[in-house]
């Protein structure tokens, strides 16, 4: 079981939030995927924003969140916009 903070982009605060929605390891985050994890976070923490979704996707794909491909960012933005 790998700690969440071992993943790129994830610090202690995001780890705390993920654990509060029962995502406690890197493996669980990868299994859930960025969208499901973000949805769970959004329900509990309405202030989470698109950057958090990018951060989760970057953690899963081992990419700095600001270097995600444009098509991935567009897809994630559409997902986030539909949650509003």
HELIX and SHEET records of a PDB file:
HELIX    1   1 UNK A    4  UNK A    6  5                                   3    
HELIX    2   2 UNK A   12  UNK A   20  1                                   9    
HELIX    3   3 UNK A   26  UNK A   44  1                                  19    
HELIX    4   4 UNK A   50  UNK A   61  1                                  12    
HELIX    5   5 UNK A   65  UNK A   67  5                                   3    
HELIX    6   6 UNK A   70  UNK A   82  1                                  13    
END                                                                             
